[in-house]
Amino acid sequence: MRKEGALKATFQQVQQPVCCYGCLAVLNAIQQNGLIDDYLQAKQLNESTSFE
Ligand SMILES: [Zn+2]
């Protein structure tokens, strides 16, 4: 069973809901490595990708 809203990542000072610990880990790694700009650019190129 899926627990909705159970996981949240703080991304750019904003709480973002994430679907699983995998996504949470990815967002944390992006922030720790200073790759936010690269990540957001890649995300814009692939609009089907979302946090959820
Ligand atoms: Zn996920």
N, CA, C, O and the ligand as a Tripos MOL2 file, in Angstrom:
@<TRIPOS>MOLECULE
protein
  209   207    53     0     0
PROTEIN
NO_CHARGES

@<TRIPOS>ATOM
      1 N           0.8360   -1.2070    0.0000 N.3       1 MET1
      2 CA          0.0000    0.0000    0.0000 C.3       1 MET1
      3 C           0.8620    1.2440    0.0000 C.2       1 MET1
      4 O           1.9040    1.2950    0.6530 O.2       1 MET1
      5 N           0.4290    2.2170   -0.7190 N.am      2 ARG2
      6 CA          1.1860    3.4500   -0.8320 C.3       2 ARG2
      7 C           0.7310    4.4330    0.2390 C.2       2 ARG2
      8 O          -0.4670    4.6550    0.4170 O.2       2 ARG2
      9 N           1.6800    5.0180    0.9440 N.am      3 LYS3
     10 CA          1.3700    6.0630    1.9270 C.3       3 LYS3
     11 C           1.5650    7.4120    1.2530 C.2       3 LYS3
     12 O           2.7000    7.8200    1.0090 O.2       3 LYS3
     13 N           0.5220    8.0800    0.9630 N.am      4 GLU4
     14 CA          0.6440    9.3480    0.2580 C.3       4 GLU4
     15 C           1.1210   10.4520    1.1880 C.2       4 GLU4
     16 O           0.6450   10.5890    2.3150 O.2       4 GLU4
     17 N           2.0710   11.2350    0.6930 N.am      5 GLY5
     18 CA          2.5830   12.3540    1.4800 C.3       5 GLY5
     19 C           3.4680   11.9430    2.6320 C.2       5 GLY5
     20 O           3.7960   12.7620    3.4900 O.2       5 GLY5
     21 N           3.8570   10.6900    2.6610 N.am      6 ALA6
     22 CA          4.6790   10.2210    3.7760 C.3       6 ALA6
     23 C           6.1180   10.7120    3.6620 C.2       6 ALA6
     24 O           6.8030   10.8980    4.6680 O.2       6 ALA6
     25 N           6.5690   10.9200    2.4280 N.am      7 LEU7
     26 CA          7.9560   11.3180    2.2200 C.3       7 LEU7
     27 C           8.0220   12.7110    1.6320 C.2       7 LEU7
     28 O           7.2900   13.0550    0.7040 O.2       7 LEU7
     29 N           8.9280   13.5130    2.2030 N.am      8 LYS8
     30 CA          9.1180   14.8520    1.6570 C.3       8 LYS8
     31 C          10.5960   15.1710    1.6410 C.2       8 LYS8
     32 O          11.3250   14.8700    2.5860 O.2       8 LYS8
     33 N          11.0230   15.7840    0.5560 N.am      9 ALA9
     34 CA         12.3940   16.2450    0.4380 C.3       9 ALA9
     35 C          12.3870   17.7650    0.4510 C.2       9 ALA9
     36 O          11.5000   18.3940   -0.1260 O.2       9 ALA9
     37 N          13.3790   18.3520    1.1130 N.am     10 THR10
     38 CA         13.5230   19.8050    1.0670 C.3      10 THR10
     39 C          14.4320   20.1600   -0.0930 C.2      10 THR10
     40 O          15.6320   19.8880   -0.0750 O.2      10 THR10
     41 N          13.8360   20.7700   -1.0940 N.am     11 PHE11
     42 CA         14.5470   21.0520   -2.3400 C.3      11 PHE11
     43 C          14.4210   22.5360   -2.6230 C.2      11 PHE11
     44 O          13.3250   23.0460   -2.8560 O.2      11 PHE11
     45 N          15.5610   23.2270   -2.6000 N.am     12 GLN12
     46 CA         15.5720   24.6890   -2.7690 C.3      12 GLN12
     47 C          14.6480   25.3600   -1.7580 C.2      12 GLN12
     48 O          13.8260   26.2040   -2.1130 O.2      12 GLN12
     49 N          14.7930   24.9780   -0.5150 N.am     13 GLN13
     50 CA         14.0090   25.5250    0.5970 C.3      13 GLN13
     51 C          12.5090   25.2700    0.4680 C.2      13 GLN13
     52 O          11.7100   25.8970    1.1640 O.2      13 GLN13
     53 N          12.1290   24.3580   -0.4140 N.am     14 VAL14
     54 CA         10.7120   24.0310   -0.5920 C.3      14 VAL14
     55 C          10.5130   22.5510   -0.3260 C.2      14 VAL14
     56 O          11.2870   21.7120   -0.7840 O.2      14 VAL14
     57 N           9.4750   22.2490    0.4140 N.am     15 GLN15
     58 CA          9.1690   20.8510    0.6640 C.3      15 GLN15
     59 C           8.4880   20.2480   -0.5560 C.2      15 GLN15
     60 O           7.4410   20.7170   -1.0020 O.2      15 GLN15
     61 N           9.1010   19.2100   -1.0770 N.am     16 GLN16
     62 CA          8.5570   18.5410   -2.2530 C.3      16 GLN16
     63 C           8.1530   17.1270   -1.8810 C.2      16 GLN16
     64 O           8.9390   16.4000   -1.2730 O.2      16 GLN16
     65 N           6.9590   16.7310   -2.2300 N.am     17 PRO17
     66 CA          6.5830   15.3330   -2.0030 C.3      17 PRO17
     67 C           7.3250   14.4260   -2.9730 C.2      17 PRO17
     68 O           7.4440   14.7390   -4.1570 O.2      17 PRO17
     69 N           7.8120   13.3250   -2.4770 N.am     18 VAL18
     70 CA          8.4750   12.3450   -3.3300 C.3      18 VAL18
     71 C           7.8100   10.9850   -3.1310 C.2      18 VAL18
     72 O           7.2180   10.7120   -2.0870 O.2      18 VAL18
     73 N           7.9200   10.1470   -4.1490 N.am     19 CYS19
     74 CA          7.1750    8.8890   -4.1450 C.3      19 CYS19
     75 C           7.8670    7.8070   -3.3340 C.2      19 CYS19
     76 O           7.2190    6.8790   -2.8520 O.2      19 CYS19
     77 N           9.2010    7.9230   -3.1790 N.am     20 CYS20
     78 CA          9.9060    6.8130   -2.5460 C.3      20 CYS20
     79 C          11.2700    7.2910   -2.0500 C.2      20 CYS20
     80 O          11.6960    8.4100   -2.3360 O.2      20 CYS20
     81 N          11.9310    6.4310   -1.3120 N.am     21 TYR21
     82 CA         13.2540    6.7800   -0.7950 C.3      21 TYR21
     83 C          14.2810    6.9470   -1.9120 C.2      21 TYR21
     84 O          15.2640    7.6660   -1.7360 O.2      21 TYR21
     85 N          14.0760    6.3110   -3.0300 N.am     22 GLY22
     86 CA         14.9730    6.4840   -4.1730 C.3      22 GLY22
     87 C          14.9930    7.9180   -4.6430 C.2      22 GLY22
     88 O          16.0580    8.5020   -4.8450 O.2      22 GLY22
     89 N          13.8010    8.4940   -4.8190 N.am     23 CYS23
     90 CA         13.7110    9.8860   -5.2600 C.3      23 CYS23
     91 C          14.2540   10.8310   -4.1910 C.2      23 CYS23
     92 O          14.9100   11.8240   -4.5060 O.2      23 CYS23
     93 N          13.9800   10.5170   -2.9390 N.am     24 LEU24
     94 CA         14.4930   11.3330   -1.8460 C.3      24 LEU24
     95 C          16.0150   11.3500   -1.8710 C.2      24 LEU24
     96 O          16.6280   12.4040   -1.7010 O.2      24 LEU24
     97 N          16.6210   10.1970   -2.0810 N.am     25 ALA25
     98 CA         18.0780   10.0970   -2.1330 C.3      25 ALA25
     99 C          18.6370   10.8720   -3.3170 C.2      25 ALA25
    100 O          19.6700   11.5320   -3.2020 O.2      25 ALA25
    101 N          17.9550   10.7920   -4.4520 N.am     26 VAL26
    102 CA         18.4170   11.5140   -5.6430 C.3      26 VAL26
    103 C          18.4120   13.0150   -5.3890 C.2      26 VAL26
    104 O          19.3830   13.7050   -5.7020 O.2      26 VAL26
    105 N          17.3260   13.5180   -4.8250 N.am     27 LEU27
    106 CA         17.2380   14.9550   -4.5670 C.3      27 LEU27
    107 C          18.2980   15.3990   -3.5690 C.2      27 LEU27
    108 O          18.9040   16.4570   -3.7390 O.2      27 LEU27
    109 N          18.5240   14.6060   -2.5380 N.am     28 ASN28
    110 CA         19.5510   14.9510   -1.5660 C.3      28 ASN28
    111 C          20.9360   14.9580   -2.2000 C.2      28 ASN28
    112 O          21.7520   15.8340   -1.9100 O.2      28 ASN28
    113 N          21.1990   13.9870   -3.0610 N.am     29 ALA29
    114 CA         22.5000   13.9100   -3.7240 C.3      29 ALA29
    115 C          22.7070   15.1050   -4.6490 C.2      29 ALA29
    116 O          23.8020   15.6630   -4.7170 O.2      29 ALA29
    117 N          21.6620   15.4880   -5.3520 N.am     30 ILE30
    118 CA         21.7410   16.6440   -6.2470 C.3      30 ILE30
    119 C          22.1150   17.8990   -5.4710 C.2      30 ILE30
    120 O          22.9780   18.6690   -5.8930 O.2      30 ILE30
    121 N          21.4730   18.0920   -4.3550 N.am     31 GLN31
    122 CA         21.7560   19.2950   -3.5620 C.3      31 GLN31
    123 C          23.1700   19.2630   -3.0050 C.2      31 GLN31
    124 O          23.8730   20.2730   -3.0300 O.2      31 GLN31
    125 N          23.5890   18.1110   -2.5050 N.am     32 GLN32
    126 CA         24.9070   18.0060   -1.8890 C.3      32 GLN32
    127 C          26.0200   18.2150   -2.9120 C.2      32 GLN32
    128 O          27.1090   18.6730   -2.5670 O.2      32 GLN32
    129 N          25.7440   17.8810   -4.1580 N.am     33 ASN33
    130 CA         26.7530   18.0060   -5.2030 C.3      33 ASN33
    131 C          26.6200   19.2950   -6.0060 C.2      33 ASN33
    132 O          27.3640   19.5130   -6.9620 O.2      33 ASN33
    133 N          25.6770   20.1480   -5.6200 N.am     34 GLY34
    134 CA         25.5260   21.4290   -6.3080 C.3      34 GLY34
    135 C          25.0540   21.2860   -7.7340 C.2      34 GLY34
    136 O          25.4270   22.0840   -8.5940 O.2      34 GLY34
    137 N          24.2420   20.2850   -7.9980 N.am     35 LEU35
    138 CA         23.8080   19.9970   -9.3680 C.3      35 LEU35
    139 C          22.3680   20.4310   -9.6250 C.2      35 LEU35
    140 O          21.7270   19.9610  -10.5650 O.2      35 LEU35
    141 N          21.8700   21.3260   -8.7860 N.am     36 ILE36
    142 CA         20.4620   21.7010   -8.9190 C.3      36 ILE36
    143 C          20.1750   22.3050  -10.2890 C.2      36 ILE36
    144 O          19.1790   21.9580  -10.9250 O.2      36 ILE36
    145 N          21.0440   23.2090  -10.7470 N.am     37 ASP37
    146 CA         20.8040   23.8530  -12.0420 C.3      37 ASP37
    147 C          20.8050   22.8230  -13.1710 C.2      37 ASP37
    148 O          19.9520   22.8510  -14.0580 O.2      37 ASP37
    149 N          21.7800   21.9130  -13.1200 N.am     38 ASP38
    150 CA         21.8400   20.8830  -14.1560 C.3      38 ASP38
    151 C          20.6000   20.0060  -14.1110 C.2      38 ASP38
    152 O          20.0400   19.6350  -15.1420 O.2      38 ASP38
    153 N          20.1900   19.6890  -12.9060 N.am     39 TYR39
    154 CA         19.0350   18.8140  -12.7580 C.3      39 TYR39
    155 C          17.7670   19.4730  -13.3000 C.2      39 TYR39
    156 O          16.9840   18.8410  -14.0090 O.2      39 TYR39
    157 N          17.5740   20.7400  -12.9620 N.am     40 LEU40
    158 CA         16.3700   21.4300  -13.4180 C.3      40 LEU40
    159 C          16.3610   21.5890  -14.9290 C.2      40 LEU40
    160 O          15.3070   21.5010  -15.5580 O.2      40 LEU40
    161 N          17.5320   21.8220  -15.5170 N.am     41 GLN41
    162 CA         17.5970   21.9230  -16.9750 C.3      41 GLN41
    163 C          17.2310   20.5910  -17.6110 C.2      41 GLN41
    164 O          16.4790   20.5490  -18.5840 O.2      41 GLN41
    165 N          17.7560   19.5130  -17.0690 N.am     42 ALA42
    166 CA         17.4360   18.1900  -17.6000 C.3      42 ALA42
    167 C          15.9510   17.8970  -17.4260 C.2      42 ALA42
    168 O          15.3230   17.2840  -18.2890 O.2      42 ALA42
    169 N          15.4050   18.3360  -16.3160 N.am     43 LYS43
    170 CA         13.9890   18.0960  -16.0460 C.3      43 LYS43
    171 C          13.1140   18.8370  -17.0570 C.2      43 LYS43
    172 O          12.0900   18.3130  -17.4970 O.2      43 LYS43
    173 N          13.5100   20.0360  -17.4180 N.am     44 GLN44
    174 CA         12.7360   20.7980  -18.3910 C.3      44 GLN44
    175 C          12.7760   20.1430  -19.7640 C.2      44 GLN44
    176 O          11.8310   20.2580  -20.5440 O.2      44 GLN44
    177 N          13.8710   19.4570  -20.0520 N.am     45 LEU45
    178 CA         13.9780   18.7860  -21.3380 C.3      45 LEU45
    179 C          13.1510   17.5080  -21.3850 C.2      45 LEU45
    180 O          12.8710   16.9730  -22.4580 O.2      45 LEU45
    181 N          12.7730   17.0380  -20.2290 N.am     46 ASN46
    182 CA         11.9980   15.8020  -20.1540 C.3      46 ASN46
    183 C          10.7770   16.0610  -19.2890 C.2      46 ASN46
    184 O          10.7620   15.7330  -18.1030 O.2      46 ASN46
    185 N           9.7690   16.6430  -19.8820 N.am     47 GLU47
    186 CA          8.6200   17.1130  -19.1190 C.3      47 GLU47
    187 C           7.7910   15.9850  -18.5410 C.2      47 GLU47
    188 O           6.9420   16.2100  -17.6790 O.2      47 GLU47
    189 N           8.0280   14.7960  -19.0010 N.am     48 SER48
    190 CA          7.2690   13.6750  -18.4490 C.3      48 SER48
    191 C           7.7860   13.2680  -17.0750 C.2      48 SER48
    192 O           7.1400   12.5060  -16.3550 O.2      48 SER48
    193 N           8.9590   13.7880  -16.7210 N.am     49 THR49
    194 CA          9.5360   13.4490  -15.4240 C.3      49 THR49
    195 C           8.9800   14.3630  -14.3500 C.2      49 THR49
    196 O           8.8730   15.5730  -14.5530 O.2      49 THR49
    197 N           8.6330   13.8050  -13.2330 N.am     50 SER50
    198 CA          8.1610   14.6100  -12.1180 C.3      50 SER50
    199 C           8.6760   14.0050  -10.8230 C.2      50 SER50
    200 O           9.2820   12.9340  -10.8130 O.2      50 SER50
    201 N           8.4260   14.7030   -9.7500 N.am     51 PHE51
    202 CA          8.8500   14.2080   -8.4450 C.3      51 PHE51
    203 C           7.9530   13.0770   -7.9680 C.2      51 PHE51
    204 O           8.3350   12.3170   -7.0780 O.2      51 PHE51
    205 N           6.8070   12.9590   -8.5290 N.am     52 GLU52
    206 CA          5.8340   12.0130   -7.9900 C.3      52 GLU52
    207 C           5.8660   10.6700   -8.7200 C.2      52 GLU52
    208 O           5.1040    9.7650   -8.3820 O.2      52 GLU52
    209 ZN         10.3760    7.5890   -6.3880 Zn       53 ZN53
@<TRIPOS>BOND
     1     1     2 1
     2     2     3 1
     3     3     4 2
     4     3     5 am
     5     5     6 1
     6     6     7 1
     7     7     8 2
     8     7     9 am
     9     9    10 1
    10    10    11 1
    11    11    12 2
    12    11    13 am
    13    13    14 1
    14    14    15 1
    15    15    16 2
    16    15    17 am
    17    17    18 1
    18    18    19 1
    19    19    20 2
    20    19    21 am
    21    21    22 1
    22    22    23 1
    23    23    24 2
    24    23    25 am
    25    25    26 1
    26    26    27 1
    27    27    28 2
    28    27    29 am
    29    29    30 1
    30    30    31 1
    31    31    32 2
    32    31    33 am
    33    33    34 1
    34    34    35 1
    35    35    36 2
    36    35    37 am
    37    37    38 1
    38    38    39 1
    39    39    40 2
    40    39    41 am
    41    41    42 1
    42    42    43 1
    43    43    44 2
    44    43    45 am
    45    45    46 1
    46    46    47 1
    47    47    48 2
    48    47    49 am
    49    49    50 1
    50    50    51 1
    51    51    52 2
    52    51    53 am
    53    53    54 1
    54    54    55 1
    55    55    56 2
    56    55    57 am
    57    57    58 1
    58    58    59 1
    59    59    60 2
    60    59    61 am
    61    61    62 1
    62    62    63 1
    63    63    64 2
    64    63    65 am
    65    65    66 1
    66    66    67 1
    67    67    68 2
    68    67    69 am
    69    69    70 1
    70    70    71 1
    71    71    72 2
    72    71    73 am
    73    73    74 1
    74    74    75 1
    75    75    76 2
    76    75    77 am
    77    77    78 1
    78    78    79 1
    79    79    80 2
    80    79    81 am
    81    81    82 1
    82    82    83 1
    83    83    84 2
    84    83    85 am
    85    85    86 1
    86    86    87 1
    87    87    88 2
    88    87    89 am
    89    89    90 1
    90    90    91 1
    91    91    92 2
    92    91    93 am
    93    93    94 1
    94    94    95 1
    95    95    96 2
    96    95    97 am
    97    97    98 1
    98    98    99 1
    99    99   100 2
   100    99   101 am
   101   101   102 1
   102   102   103 1
   103   103   104 2
   104   103   105 am
   105   105   106 1
   106   106   107 1
   107   107   108 2
   108   107   109 am
   109   109   110 1
   110   110   111 1
   111   111   112 2
   112   111   113 am
   113   113   114 1
   114   114   115 1
   115   115   116 2
   116   115   117 am
   117   117   118 1
   118   118   119 1
   119   119   120 2
   120   119   121 am
   121   121   122 1
   122   122   123 1
   123   123   124 2
   124   123   125 am
   125   125   126 1
   126   126   127 1
   127   127   128 2
   128   127   129 am
   129   129   130 1
   130   130   131 1
   131   131   132 2
   132   131   133 am
   133   133   134 1
   134   134   135 1
   135   135   136 2
   136   135   137 am
   137   137   138 1
   138   138   139 1
   139   139   140 2
   140   139   141 am
   141   141   142 1
   142   142   143 1
   143   143   144 2
   144   143   145 am
   145   145   146 1
   146   146   147 1
   147   147   148 2
   148   147   149 am
   149   149   150 1
   150   150   151 1
   151   151   152 2
   152   151   153 am
   153   153   154 1
   154   154   155 1
   155   155   156 2
   156   155   157 am
   157   157   158 1
   158   158   159 1
   159   159   160 2
   160   159   161 am
   161   161   162 1
   162   162   163 1
   163   163   164 2
   164   163   165 am
   165   165   166 1
   166   166   167 1
   167   167   168 2
   168   167   169 am
   169   169   170 1
   170   170   171 1
   171   171   172 2
   172   171   173 am
   173   173   174 1
   174   174   175 1
   175   175   176 2
   176   175   177 am
   177   177   178 1
   178   178   179 1
   179   179   180 2
   180   179   181 am
   181   181   182 1
   182   182   183 1
   183   183   184 2
   184   183   185 am
   185   185   186 1
   186   186   187 1
   187   187   188 2
   188   187   189 am
   189   189   190 1
   190   190   191 1
   191   191   192 2
   192   191   193 am
   193   193   194 1
   194   194   195 1
   195   195   196 2
   196   195   197 am
   197   197   198 1
   198   198   199 1
   199   199   200 2
   200   199   201 am
   201   201   202 1
   202   202   203 1
   203   203   204 2
   204   203   205 am
   205   205   206 1
   206   206   207 1
   207   207   208 2
@<TRIPOS>SUBSTRUCTURE
     1 MET1         2 RESIDUE 1 A MET
     2 ARG2         6 RESIDUE 1 A ARG
     3 LYS3        10 RESIDUE 1 A LYS
     4 GLU4        14 RESIDUE 1 A GLU
     5 GLY5        18 RESIDUE 1 A GLY
     6 ALA6        22 RESIDUE 1 A ALA
     7 LEU7        26 RESIDUE 1 A LEU
     8 LYS8        30 RESIDUE 1 A LYS
     9 ALA9        34 RESIDUE 1 A ALA
    10 THR10       38 RESIDUE 1 A THR
    11 PHE11       42 RESIDUE 1 A PHE
    12 GLN12       46 RESIDUE 1 A GLN
    13 GLN13       50 RESIDUE 1 A GLN
    14 VAL14       54 RESIDUE 1 A VAL
    15 GLN15       58 RESIDUE 1 A GLN
    16 GLN16       62 RESIDUE 1 A GLN
    17 PRO17       66 RESIDUE 1 A PRO
    18 VAL18       70 RESIDUE 1 A VAL
    19 CYS19       74 RESIDUE 1 A CYS
    20 CYS20       78 RESIDUE 1 A CYS
    21 TYR21       82 RESIDUE 1 A TYR
    22 GLY22       86 RESIDUE 1 A GLY
    23 CYS23       90 RESIDUE 1 A CYS
    24 LEU24       94 RESIDUE 1 A LEU
    25 ALA25       98 RESIDUE 1 A ALA
    26 VAL26      102 RESIDUE 1 A VAL
    27 LEU27      106 RESIDUE 1 A LEU
    28 ASN28      110 RESIDUE 1 A ASN
    29 ALA29      114 RESIDUE 1 A ALA
    30 ILE30      118 RESIDUE 1 A ILE
    31 GLN31      122 RESIDUE 1 A GLN
    32 GLN32      126 RESIDUE 1 A GLN
    33 ASN33      130 RESIDUE 1 A ASN
    34 GLY34      134 RESIDUE 1 A GLY
    35 LEU35      138 RESIDUE 1 A LEU
    36 ILE36      142 RESIDUE 1 A ILE
    37 ASP37      146 RESIDUE 1 A ASP
    38 ASP38      150 RESIDUE 1 A ASP
    39 TYR39      154 RESIDUE 1 A TYR
    40 LEU40      158 RESIDUE 1 A LEU
    41 GLN41      162 RESIDUE 1 A GLN
    42 ALA42      166 RESIDUE 1 A ALA
    43 LYS43      170 RESIDUE 1 A LYS
    44 GLN44      174 RESIDUE 1 A GLN
    45 LEU45      178 RESIDUE 1 A LEU
    46 ASN46      182 RESIDUE 1 A ASN
    47 GLU47      186 RESIDUE 1 A GLU
    48 SER48      190 RESIDUE 1 A SER
    49 THR49      194 RESIDUE 1 A THR
    50 SER50      198 RESIDUE 1 A SER
    51 PHE51      202 RESIDUE 1 A PHE
    52 GLU52      206 RESIDUE 1 A GLU
    53 ZN53       209 GROUP 0 **** ****
